[in-house]
Amino acid sequence: MTIRPTLAALAVAAAFPTVFSSAAFAASNAPAAAAVSSAEQPVVLVTATRQTQRADESLADVTVIERARIEEAGASTSLAELLARQPGIQMSSSGGPGKATDVYIRGASPKHSLLIVDGVRLGSATLGASSWQDIPLTQIERIEIVRGPASALYGADAIGGVIQIFTRRGEGAPKADAFVGVGSYGNKEVAAGVSGGTERLSYSLRGAYTDVAGYNAIASQAKQPYYYNADKDPYRNSSLSGNLAYTLMPGHELGATLLYATARNHYDSGAGYDDFADNVQSVWSAYSRNRFRAGWTSTLRIGQSVDDARTYASYAPTGATIKTTQDQVMWQNDITLPLGTLLAALENLEQKAVNEGTFSVSRQIRSALLGWTASVGEHRMQFNARYDDNSQFGNKTTGYAGYGYQILPSLRVQGSVGSAFRAPTFNELYFPGFGNPNLKPENAYNKELGLLWEQHGQSVSLTAFHNRITNLIAYDANFIPQNVNNARLQGVSLGYAGTLAGFDINANLDFLDPEDADTGKRLQRRADKTGNLYLSRRIAAFNVGAEWQGAAGRYDRTGEINRMGGYGLVNAFVKYAVDRDWSLEARANNLLNKQYETAWGYNTAGANLFFGVRYAPR
C-alpha cells in the first residue's frame, strides 16, 4: 500500500470539514489525542518544546496520559500495552508479562524511540532500545508522547518520537495511599505511598510489588522449535519511586527524583533449563531551578540512568551481565523575549556499556541547542537547532521548523519539517566478530501536515507525515552490520475526542505504510492499519468504560516473512467509589478471548480479569 499523505489529508479534510490534527489537542486520558478537558484546567506538557506549553498550542503531534487513565489501565496492563492504545504507536511482546518488548512510533524501529524519565534518558546502549516491560505503571504520574523526529531537542535516537515519563508527585496535606489487587494468571500487586506538600515543600515516596505466575511464553513448538520449553514463565517486579522539591525562596527551587525497578523474568531459550534474567532499571536526578530575573529561568540538572540485565541460561548458568550507565548534565535557560521565548541549553552525556566477557566501552556526547517559540496573532512558530559532538563518530547537526495558522477560532492548519539521527549501538560497533567500528549514524528527514478543529468540547484531528530514513544499519550475509538500507515511513492519523450523551469518547484510526525503500516490502512487526476506541461514563458512584483495539496483519521478519493475522481486542473496566477515600476496581482484558500474536510463535494473554481495592484519601 502506498499512501500519499498530502493528498490523503486533503481528501479526508474534504469529507470532514471540521477536522484538526491530533498534534495539538492531546488529552490527559486519550487513546487518541484529546482535547483540553476544561478552560479552567488546560492540559500542559513540556516534552514538545522542553518548555511548559498548553497541549492545544503545540505544533508537534502529541498525547498526554494523566494518572486517572493510568489507574484505569490497571495492574493487568503493561506500559507498552497502554502506549499501544494511543495513536501512532504499536508494540510487540515475546510472550507476556516481563518478556522482551518493543515499541514502534509511526512505524519507526524500536531503536528509534527515545525514552526519558523525569528529564533523564533511559535505555540500553548495547541493544539500542528500552526495557519497557520493567517500568511499572503504578510509579507513573503522567506520560507525554511526541510523535515525529525530535533530535533537534533531544539528540540521538529520537527518529520516531519521544516518550517521557514523570514519576508520582505530592501535594496537599500529608497522606498515605495503598492498593492491593489480584487477577488471572496468578497476578498479584500491592502498592503503597506517602505524599504531601506545602507552598515550599513537595514530597512523594512509594513502593510496589507485582508477581505474575504467567503462562508459557512460546505458543507453538512448530514455530519456535529451538526455543520452546513447555513450562510457565513467571515474572515479578519490585519498584520504588521518590520525588522531592523545596522552594528556597520565590523563584528558586531545589529538587530530586528517583525511579528504581528490579525484576526477575523467566523465559524460554530451549527445553530442559529454566532460563531467567534479573533486570534493573534505575533513574535519579537532582536539579536547581532559578529565576535570576524576570523573564530568565535557569535549570541545572544532573542525573544517571542504569539499564542492567544479568541472564542465567543454559549457555550462562552462572550468569552474564549486560549493563548500560548514562551520566548526564544539563543546563537549560528559558528567556522571555519581546517576541516569543528563547531556549538555550548545554548538555554532556557519557554512555558506558559493559558486556561481560566481551567488551567494556564508553563514549561522550557534548551538545548545544537553541530554540524559539512564538505566537503572533493567528501565527504560531517553533524553530529548534542542535549540535552534537560524539567522541565516536564526530559531530551531527539537526533542526526542526514548525508553523501553524489559525484560520478560524476553532480551526488551525499546521506543518513542520525536521531532521533526526540514530547513533550506532555498542553491539553494532564492537561485538567481537560481528561489530563494525566504521558505522555511521542513521539519518531521518520528516515532513508533516495537520488540520486541527475544536469547539464546544468536541475535537477532530488529522495528521499526515512522510519520514525518510537513510543509512539504515542492516546485517550483511556475514552478519556484519553495514549502512546499506533505506526506509520510508508515511501515514495518516485521524482522531476524535469529546463528550456525547454523557460519554467521554476518544477514537483514532491510523493508516501506515512502513516500507523498506530498497525492496518495497513492509518493515517487520508493523501493521498498516490500526484503530482504537475508548468510551467511559460516570453513573452515580460508578465509573464504567470499554475499549476496542484493532490491528491489521503484519509480518514477523524482514522480507514479509511469517505473516501474523490481524486482531481486535475488547476490554472493559469499572470503578466504584465506596466513599470519599475507598474504591473498588475491576478490569477485564481481551473479553472475547482472541488468540493473536505480536511476535511469531509467542503467546499473548487470553481473556483475563483483575480486581483491586484502592485507598486514596483526597
C-alpha positions as CSV (number, residue, x, y, z in Angstrom):
1,M,0.0,0.0,0.0
2,T,1.3,3.4,-0.9
3,I,0.0,6.5,0.9
4,R,0.4,10.0,-0.4
5,P,0.0,12.0,2.9
6,T,-0.8,15.4,1.4
7,L,-3.5,14.1,-1.0
8,A,-4.9,11.8,1.7
9,A,-5.1,14.7,4.1
10,L,-6.9,16.9,1.6
11,A,-9.3,14.1,0.9
12,V,-10.2,13.4,4.5
13,A,-10.4,17.2,5.2
14,A,-13.0,17.5,2.4
15,A,-15.0,14.7,3.9
16,F,-14.7,16.1,7.4
17,P,-14.7,20.0,7.2
18,T,-14.3,20.3,10.9
19,V,-11.1,18.4,11.2
20,F,-8.0,19.1,13.3
21,S,-4.7,17.4,13.9
22,S,-4.1,15.1,16.8
23,A,-1.0,17.1,17.4
24,A,-2.4,20.0,19.3
25,F,-5.3,18.7,21.4
26,A,-3.7,15.7,23.1
27,A,-5.7,14.8,26.1
28,S,-4.7,13.6,29.5
29,N,-6.8,10.4,29.1
30,A,-6.6,9.6,25.4
31,P,-6.2,6.5,23.4
32,A,-6.5,9.2,20.8
33,A,-5.2,12.7,21.1
34,A,-7.7,14.5,23.1
35,A,-8.9,18.0,23.8
36,V,-8.2,20.2,26.8
37,S,-10.6,19.0,29.4
38,S,-11.8,22.4,30.5
39,A,-11.0,26.0,30.2
40,E,-10.0,26.0,33.9
41,Q,-7.6,23.1,33.7
42,P,-5.9,23.1,30.3
43,V,-3.6,20.1,29.5
44,V,0.0,21.2,29.6
45,L,3.2,19.4,28.5
46,V,6.9,20.1,28.3
47,T,8.3,17.4,26.0
48,A,7.4,19.0,22.7
49,T,9.4,22.2,23.3
50,R,11.3,21.4,26.6
51,Q,9.3,24.4,28.0
52,T,5.9,24.4,29.6
53,Q,3.2,24.7,27.0
54,R,-0.5,24.2,26.6
55,A,-1.1,21.0,24.6
56,D,-3.6,22.8,22.4
57,E,-0.9,25.2,21.3
58,S,1.7,22.5,20.4
59,L,2.9,22.3,16.8
60,A,4.0,18.7,17.4
61,D,1.9,15.6,17.3
62,V,1.4,14.9,21.0
63,T,-0.6,12.9,23.5
64,V,-0.7,13.3,27.3
65,I,-1.8,10.4,29.6
66,E,-2.7,11.5,33.1
67,R,-2.8,9.5,36.3
68,A,-6.6,8.8,36.1
69,R,-6.2,6.9,32.8
70,I,-3.1,5.1,34.1
71,E,-5.2,3.8,37.0
72,E,-8.0,2.7,34.7
73,A,-5.4,0.6,32.7
74,G,-4.9,-1.5,35.9
75,A,-2.1,-3.7,37.0
76,S,-3.0,-6.3,34.3
77,T,-1.8,-3.8,31.7
78,S,1.9,-3.1,30.9
79,L,3.3,0.3,30.0
80,A,3.8,-0.9,26.4
81,E,0.2,-2.1,26.1
82,L,-1.1,1.3,27.4
83,L,1.2,3.1,24.8
84,A,-0.2,0.9,22.0
85,R,-3.7,2.2,22.7
86,Q,-2.5,5.7,21.7
87,P,-2.5,6.9,18.1
88,G,0.5,6.1,16.0
89,I,2.1,3.5,18.4
90,Q,2.3,-0.2,18.1
91,M,4.1,-2.8,20.3
92,S,5.3,-6.4,20.2
93,S,6.0,-8.8,23.1
94,S,7.8,-12.1,23.2
95,G,5.5,-14.0,25.5
96,G,3.7,-11.9,28.1
97,P,4.5,-10.0,31.3
98,G,8.1,-9.1,31.6
99,K,9.2,-10.5,28.3
100,A,11.2,-8.6,25.7
101,T,9.0,-5.8,24.4
102,D,9.4,-3.4,21.5
103,V,7.6,-0.1,20.9
104,Y,7.1,1.4,17.4
105,I,6.2,5.1,16.9
106,R,4.9,5.9,13.5
107,G,6.4,2.7,12.1
108,A,9.9,3.5,13.1
109,S,12.3,0.9,14.6
110,P,12.2,0.2,18.4
111,K,15.8,1.7,18.3
112,H,14.2,5.0,17.0
113,S,12.1,5.6,20.1
114,L,13.7,7.6,22.9
115,L,12.6,7.1,26.5
116,I,13.1,9.8,29.1
117,V,12.2,9.6,32.8
118,D,12.0,12.9,34.6
119,G,14.3,14.6,32.1
120,V,16.9,11.8,32.0
121,R,17.5,9.3,29.2
122,L,16.9,5.6,30.0
123,G,17.8,2.6,27.7
124,S,20.3,0.1,26.6
125,A,23.3,1.4,24.6
126,T,24.1,-2.2,23.6
127,L,20.7,-3.2,22.3
128,G,19.6,0.3,21.3
129,A,16.1,0.0,22.9
130,S,14.5,0.5,26.3
131,S,13.2,-2.2,28.7
132,W,9.5,-1.0,28.6
133,Q,8.4,-4.3,30.2
134,D,10.1,-3.5,33.5
135,I,8.7,0.0,34.2
136,P,5.6,-0.3,36.4
137,L,2.6,1.9,35.8
138,T,2.0,2.3,39.5
139,Q,5.0,4.7,39.7
140,I,4.0,6.9,36.9
141,E,2.1,10.2,37.3
142,R,1.8,11.1,33.6
143,I,3.2,10.2,30.2
144,E,3.9,12.6,27.4
145,I,4.2,11.3,23.8
146,V,5.7,13.4,21.0
147,R,5.5,11.7,17.6
148,G,8.0,12.6,14.9
149,P,11.7,13.4,14.8
150,A,12.9,15.2,17.9
151,S,16.7,15.1,17.7
152,A,16.8,18.9,17.4
153,L,15.6,18.8,21.1
154,Y,16.9,15.6,22.5
155,G,19.8,14.4,20.3
156,A,20.4,10.8,19.0
157,D,17.7,8.1,18.6
158,A,14.6,10.3,18.5
159,I,13.7,9.4,14.9
160,G,10.2,8.0,15.5
161,G,9.5,10.1,18.6
162,V,10.0,10.7,22.3
163,I,8.1,9.2,25.3
164,Q,8.7,11.0,28.6
165,I,7.6,9.5,31.9
166,F,7.1,11.6,35.0
167,T,7.1,9.8,38.4
168,R,4.5,10.4,41.1
169,R,4.5,13.8,42.9
170,G,2.9,15.0,46.1
171,E,0.7,17.9,47.1
172,G,-1.7,19.0,49.9
173,A,-1.9,17.6,53.4
174,P,0.2,14.6,54.3
175,K,-1.5,11.4,53.4
176,A,-0.9,7.7,52.8
177,D,-2.4,5.7,50.0
178,A,-2.5,2.0,49.2
179,F,-3.6,-0.5,46.6
180,V,-3.9,-4.3,46.5
181,G,-5.2,-6.4,43.7
182,V,-5.4,-10.0,42.3
183,G,-6.1,-11.3,38.9
184,S,-5.8,-14.0,36.2
185,Y,-2.6,-15.9,35.6
186,G,-1.8,-15.6,39.3
187,N,-1.4,-11.8,39.0
188,K,-0.9,-10.1,42.4
189,E,0.0,-6.4,43.1
190,V,0.5,-4.3,46.2
191,A,1.5,-0.7,46.3
192,A,1.7,2.0,49.0
193,G,2.9,5.5,49.3
194,V,3.1,8.7,51.3
195,S,3.0,12.2,49.8
196,G,2.1,15.8,50.6
197,G,3.1,19.3,50.1
198,T,3.1,22.9,51.2
199,E,3.8,26.2,49.5
200,R,7.5,25.4,49.8
201,L,7.8,21.7,50.1
202,S,6.5,18.8,47.9
203,Y,7.3,15.1,48.5
204,S,6.3,11.6,47.5
205,L,7.7,8.2,48.3
206,R,6.1,5.0,47.2
207,G,6.9,1.3,46.6
208,A,5.2,-1.5,44.7
209,Y,5.4,-5.2,44.2
210,T,4.0,-7.3,41.3
211,D,4.1,-11.1,41.0
212,V,2.6,-12.9,37.9
213,A,2.6,-16.7,37.7
214,G,2.2,-16.2,33.9
215,Y,1.9,-18.7,31.1
216,N,4.2,-20.4,28.6
217,A,5.9,-17.6,26.7
218,I,6.1,-19.7,23.5
219,A,2.8,-20.7,21.9
220,S,4.0,-23.1,19.2
221,Q,6.8,-25.6,19.2
222,A,6.4,-25.8,15.4
223,K,7.0,-22.0,15.0
224,Q,9.8,-21.8,17.6
225,P,11.3,-25.3,17.8
226,Y,14.7,-24.2,19.1
227,Y,13.4,-22.1,22.0
228,Y,10.3,-24.0,23.0
229,N,10.0,-25.2,26.6
230,A,6.7,-26.4,27.9
231,D,6.6,-24.6,31.2
232,K,5.1,-21.4,32.7
233,D,7.3,-18.3,32.6
234,P,6.6,-16.2,35.7
235,Y,7.6,-12.6,36.3
236,R,8.0,-10.4,39.4
237,N,8.8,-6.7,39.8
238,S,9.7,-4.6,42.9
239,S,9.8,-0.8,42.4
240,L,10.4,2.4,44.3
241,S,10.0,6.0,43.4
242,G,10.6,9.3,45.1
243,N,10.1,12.9,44.4
244,L,11.2,15.9,46.4
245,A,11.1,19.6,45.7
246,Y,11.9,22.5,48.0
247,T,11.4,26.3,47.3
248,L,14.3,28.2,49.0
249,M,12.7,31.5,48.1
250,P,10.3,32.6,45.4
251,G,11.7,31.6,42.0
252,H,14.4,29.3,43.4
253,E,13.7,25.5,43.8
254,L,15.8,22.5,44.5
255,G,14.6,19.0,43.7
256,A,15.4,15.4,43.2
257,T,13.6,12.4,41.6
258,L,14.1,8.6,41.7
259,L,12.8,5.6,40.0
260,Y,14.1,2.1,40.7
261,A,12.7,-1.2,39.5
262,T,14.2,-4.6,39.8
263,A,12.6,-7.6,38.1
264,R,13.1,-11.3,37.6
265,N,11.8,-12.6,34.3
266,H,11.6,-16.3,33.3
267,Y,11.7,-17.0,29.6
268,D,12.3,-19.8,27.1
269,S,15.5,-20.4,25.2
270,G,15.4,-24.2,24.9
271,A,14.0,-27.3,26.6
272,G,15.4,-28.6,29.9
273,Y,16.6,-25.3,31.5
274,D,14.7,-22.7,33.4
275,D,16.1,-19.6,31.9
276,F,15.7,-16.3,33.7
277,A,17.1,-12.8,33.9
278,D,17.5,-10.3,36.7
279,N,16.9,-6.8,35.4
280,V,17.4,-3.4,37.0
281,Q,16.1,-0.1,35.7
282,S,17.1,3.0,37.7
283,V,17.0,6.7,37.1
284,W,17.8,9.5,39.5
285,S,18.2,13.2,39.0
286,A,18.8,16.4,41.1
287,Y,18.1,19.9,39.9
288,S,18.3,23.6,40.7
289,R,15.7,25.8,39.0
290,N,16.4,29.5,39.5
291,R,14.6,32.6,38.2
292,F,17.5,35.1,38.3
293,R,15.5,37.9,36.9
294,A,12.1,38.5,35.3
295,G,12.0,36.6,32.0
296,W,15.0,34.4,32.7
297,T,14.8,30.9,34.3
298,S,17.9,28.7,34.6
299,T,17.7,24.9,35.3
300,L,20.7,22.8,36.1
301,R,20.1,19.1,36.2
302,I,22.4,16.2,36.9
303,G,21.3,12.6,36.6
304,Q,22.2,9.0,36.0
305,S,20.3,6.1,34.5
306,V,21.2,2.4,34.6
307,D,19.9,-0.5,32.4
308,D,21.3,-3.7,33.9
309,A,20.5,-7.3,32.9
310,R,22.1,-10.4,34.3
311,T,21.0,-13.5,32.4
312,Y,21.0,-17.1,33.7
313,A,20.6,-19.6,30.9
314,S,21.9,-22.9,29.6
315,Y,24.7,-21.1,27.9
316,A,25.5,-19.0,31.0
317,P,24.5,-21.0,34.1
318,T,26.4,-18.7,36.4
319,G,25.1,-15.5,34.8
320,A,26.2,-13.0,32.2
321,T,25.8,-9.2,32.6
322,I,25.0,-6.5,30.1
323,K,24.9,-3.1,31.6
324,T,24.5,0.5,30.4
325,T,25.2,3.5,32.5
326,Q,24.3,7.0,31.3
327,D,25.6,10.1,33.2
328,Q,24.1,13.4,32.2
329,V,24.5,17.0,33.0
330,M,22.1,19.5,31.5
331,W,21.9,23.3,31.8
332,Q,18.9,25.0,30.3
333,N,17.9,28.6,30.1
334,D,14.4,29.9,29.2
335,I,14.4,33.5,28.3
336,T,11.3,35.6,27.5
337,L,11.9,37.9,24.5
338,P,9.9,40.9,23.3
339,L,8.6,38.3,20.8
340,G,8.4,34.7,21.9
341,T,10.6,32.6,24.2
342,L,14.2,31.5,23.7
343,L,15.6,28.2,24.7
344,A,19.4,27.9,25.1
345,A,20.9,24.7,26.6
346,L,24.2,22.8,27.0
347,E,24.4,19.0,27.7
348,N,27.0,16.5,28.4
349,L,26.2,12.7,28.2
350,E,28.6,9.9,29.0
351,Q,27.4,6.4,28.0
352,K,29.3,3.4,29.4
353,A,28.5,-0.2,28.4
354,V,29.7,-3.5,29.8
355,N,29.0,-6.8,28.0
356,E,30.6,-9.2,30.5
357,G,33.4,-11.2,28.9
358,T,33.0,-9.4,25.6
359,F,33.7,-5.6,25.8
360,S,33.7,-2.6,28.1
361,V,33.5,0.8,26.2
362,S,32.3,4.3,26.6
363,R,31.6,7.5,24.6
364,Q,30.9,11.1,25.4
365,I,28.4,13.4,23.7
366,R,28.7,17.2,24.2
367,S,25.7,19.1,22.9
368,A,24.4,22.7,22.4
369,L,20.8,23.6,21.4
370,L,18.8,26.6,20.7
371,G,15.0,27.0,20.3
372,W,12.5,29.8,19.7
373,T,8.7,29.6,20.0
374,A,6.2,32.4,19.5
375,S,2.6,33.2,18.8
376,V,1.8,36.3,16.8
377,G,-1.9,36.9,16.2
378,E,-3.1,33.9,14.1
379,H,0.5,32.6,13.6
380,R,2.4,30.1,15.7
381,M,6.0,29.2,15.2
382,Q,8.7,26.9,16.6
383,F,12.3,26.6,15.5
384,N,15.0,24.4,17.0
385,A,18.6,23.5,16.2
386,R,21.0,21.2,18.0
387,Y,24.7,20.4,17.6
388,D,26.0,17.0,19.0
389,D,29.7,16.2,19.2
390,N,30.1,12.4,19.6
391,S,33.5,11.1,20.6
392,Q,32.9,8.0,18.4
393,F,31.8,9.4,15.0
394,G,32.2,13.2,15.2
395,N,29.5,15.9,15.0
396,K,25.9,16.0,13.9
397,T,23.5,18.9,13.5
398,T,19.7,18.6,13.4
399,G,16.9,21.0,13.1
400,Y,13.1,21.5,13.3
401,A,10.8,24.1,11.9
402,G,7.1,24.3,12.6
403,Y,4.4,26.7,11.7
404,G,0.7,27.0,12.4
405,Y,-2.0,29.3,11.2
406,Q,-5.4,29.9,13.0
407,I,-7.8,30.0,10.1
408,L,-10.8,30.3,12.4
409,P,-11.0,30.4,16.2
410,S,-11.8,26.7,16.1
411,L,-9.7,25.7,13.1
412,R,-5.9,25.6,12.5
413,V,-3.6,24.3,9.8
414,Q,0.0,23.5,10.7
415,G,3.0,21.8,9.3
416,S,6.6,21.0,10.1
417,V,9.9,19.7,8.8
418,G,12.6,18.1,11.0
419,S,15.7,16.0,10.9
420,A,16.9,13.3,13.3
421,F,19.6,10.6,13.6
422,R,20.4,7.4,15.5
423,A,23.8,6.6,16.8
424,P,25.1,3.0,16.3
425,T,24.8,0.8,19.3
426,F,27.9,-0.5,21.1
427,N,27.0,-4.1,20.0
428,E,26.8,-2.9,16.3
429,L,30.2,-1.2,16.7
430,Y,32.2,-3.6,18.9
431,F,30.7,-7.0,19.4
432,P,33.6,-9.4,18.7
433,G,33.4,-11.0,15.3
434,F,30.2,-9.1,14.4
435,G,30.8,-5.4,15.1
436,N,31.7,-2.7,12.6
437,P,33.6,0.3,14.1
438,N,33.2,2.2,10.8
439,L,29.4,2.6,11.1
440,K,27.9,6.0,10.6
441,P,24.7,7.3,12.2
442,E,21.3,6.6,10.6
443,N,19.6,9.8,9.3
444,A,16.0,10.8,9.0
445,Y,14.1,13.7,7.4
446,N,10.4,14.2,8.2
447,K,7.6,16.3,6.8
448,E,4.1,16.5,8.2
449,L,0.9,18.4,7.8
450,G,-2.0,18.8,10.2
451,L,-5.5,20.2,10.3
452,L,-7.0,20.9,13.7
453,W,-10.5,21.7,14.9
454,E,-12.1,22.1,18.4
455,Q,-15.3,23.6,19.5
456,H,-17.7,23.1,22.5
457,G,-15.7,20.2,23.9
458,Q,-15.5,18.3,20.6
459,S,-12.3,17.9,18.7
460,V,-11.3,16.1,15.5
461,S,-7.8,15.6,14.3
462,L,-5.9,14.8,11.1
463,T,-2.1,14.4,10.7
464,A,-0.2,13.2,7.6
465,F,3.5,12.6,7.6
466,H,6.4,11.3,5.5
467,N,9.6,10.3,7.1
468,R,12.6,9.2,5.0
469,I,15.4,7.3,6.8
470,T,18.8,6.7,5.1
471,N,22.0,5.0,6.1
472,L,19.9,2.4,7.9
473,I,22.1,-0.2,9.6
474,A,21.5,-3.8,8.4
475,Y,23.4,-7.0,8.7
476,D,25.1,-8.4,5.6
477,A,25.5,-12.1,4.6
478,N,28.3,-12.5,7.2
479,F,26.1,-10.9,9.9
480,I,28.3,-7.8,9.9
481,P,26.3,-4.5,10.3
482,Q,26.6,-2.1,7.4
483,N,25.0,1.3,6.5
484,V,23.1,-0.1,3.4
485,N,19.4,0.2,3.9
486,N,16.7,3.0,3.5
487,A,13.2,3.2,4.8
488,R,10.1,5.2,4.0
489,L,7.5,5.8,6.8
490,Q,4.4,7.6,5.7
491,G,0.9,7.7,7.0
492,V,-2.3,9.4,8.1
493,S,-3.8,9.6,11.5
494,L,-7.4,10.6,12.2
495,G,-8.7,11.2,15.7
496,Y,-11.7,12.3,17.7
497,A,-12.2,13.3,21.3
498,G,-15.2,14.7,23.1
499,T,-18.3,14.1,25.2
500,L,-21.5,12.9,23.6
501,A,-24.7,11.9,25.5
502,G,-22.7,11.8,28.8
503,F,-20.0,9.5,27.4
504,D,-16.3,10.5,27.2
505,I,-15.2,9.3,23.8
506,N,-11.7,9.1,22.3
507,A,-11.0,7.4,19.0
508,N,-8.3,7.2,16.4
509,L,-7.6,5.5,13.1
510,D,-4.1,5.2,11.7
511,F,-3.1,4.2,8.1
512,L,0.6,3.5,7.9
513,D,3.0,2.5,5.1
514,P,6.3,1.4,6.8
515,E,8.3,0.3,3.8
516,D,11.8,-0.8,3.1
517,A,12.6,1.7,0.3
518,D,15.1,-0.7,-1.3
519,T,12.8,-3.7,-1.7
520,G,9.4,-2.1,-1.4
521,K,8.4,-4.6,1.3
522,R,6.8,-3.8,4.6
523,L,9.0,-3.5,7.7
524,Q,8.7,-6.3,10.2
525,R,6.1,-6.3,13.0
526,R,4.2,-3.2,11.8
527,A,0.6,-3.3,10.9
528,D,-0.6,-1.0,8.1
529,K,-3.9,-0.2,9.8
530,T,-4.6,0.3,13.5
531,G,-7.5,1.8,15.4
532,N,-8.6,2.4,19.0
533,L,-11.9,3.4,20.6
534,Y,-12.4,4.4,24.2
535,L,-15.8,5.1,26.0
536,S,-16.4,5.9,29.6
537,R,-19.2,7.3,31.7
538,R,-19.8,8.2,35.3
539,I,-23.1,6.9,36.7
540,A,-23.7,7.8,40.4
541,A,-20.7,6.3,42.3
542,F,-19.6,4.2,39.3
543,N,-17.2,5.0,36.5
544,V,-17.6,2.4,33.7
545,G,-15.8,2.1,30.4
546,A,-14.9,0.0,27.5
547,E,-12.1,-0.1,24.9
548,W,-11.7,-1.6,21.5
549,Q,-8.2,-2.0,19.9
550,G,-7.7,-3.3,16.4
551,A,-4.7,-4.0,14.2
552,A,-4.4,-5.4,10.7
553,G,-2.0,-8.3,9.9
554,R,1.8,-7.9,10.0
555,Y,5.0,-9.8,9.2
556,D,7.4,-11.1,11.8
557,R,10.5,-10.9,9.7
558,T,12.1,-8.7,7.2
559,G,11.1,-9.5,3.6
560,E,7.5,-10.1,4.5
561,I,8.1,-13.5,6.0
562,N,5.9,-15.2,8.6
563,R,2.6,-13.3,8.3
564,M,0.6,-12.8,11.6
565,G,-3.1,-12.2,11.3
566,G,-4.9,-9.1,12.4
567,Y,-6.9,-8.9,15.6
568,G,-9.5,-6.9,17.6
569,L,-9.5,-6.8,21.4
570,V,-12.3,-5.7,23.7
571,N,-11.6,-4.5,27.2
572,A,-13.8,-3.2,30.0
573,F,-13.3,-1.6,33.4
574,V,-15.4,-0.3,36.3
575,K,-14.6,1.7,39.4
576,Y,-17.0,2.0,42.4
577,A,-16.4,4.8,44.9
578,V,-17.3,3.2,48.2
579,D,-16.8,6.6,49.9
580,R,-14.6,9.6,49.6
581,D,-11.3,7.6,50.2
582,W,-12.0,4.0,49.3
583,S,-12.8,2.5,45.9
584,L,-13.3,-1.0,44.3
585,E,-11.9,-1.6,40.8
586,A,-12.2,-4.3,38.2
587,R,-10.9,-4.7,34.7
588,A,-11.4,-7.3,32.0
589,N,-9.0,-7.5,29.1
590,N,-9.5,-9.4,25.9
591,L,-13.1,-10.2,26.8
592,L,-13.7,-12.2,23.6
593,N,-10.6,-14.4,24.3
594,K,-9.0,-13.5,21.0
595,Q,-6.0,-15.7,20.1
596,Y,-3.4,-13.5,18.4
597,E,0.4,-12.8,18.1
598,T,2.5,-9.7,18.1
599,A,5.7,-11.8,17.7
600,W,5.7,-15.0,15.7
601,G,5.1,-18.1,17.8
602,Y,4.9,-16.2,21.1
603,N,1.8,-16.3,23.4
604,T,-0.4,-13.3,24.4
605,A,-2.9,-13.3,27.2
606,G,-6.4,-14.7,26.7
607,A,-9.4,-13.4,28.5
608,N,-8.3,-12.2,31.9
609,L,-9.7,-10.4,34.9
610,F,-8.2,-8.2,37.6
611,F,-9.8,-6.9,40.8
612,G,-8.4,-4.3,43.2
613,V,-9.1,-2.2,46.3
614,R,-7.7,1.4,46.4
615,Y,-7.3,3.7,49.4
616,A,-6.6,7.2,48.2
617,P,-7.6,10.0,50.6
618,R,-8.2,13.4,48.9
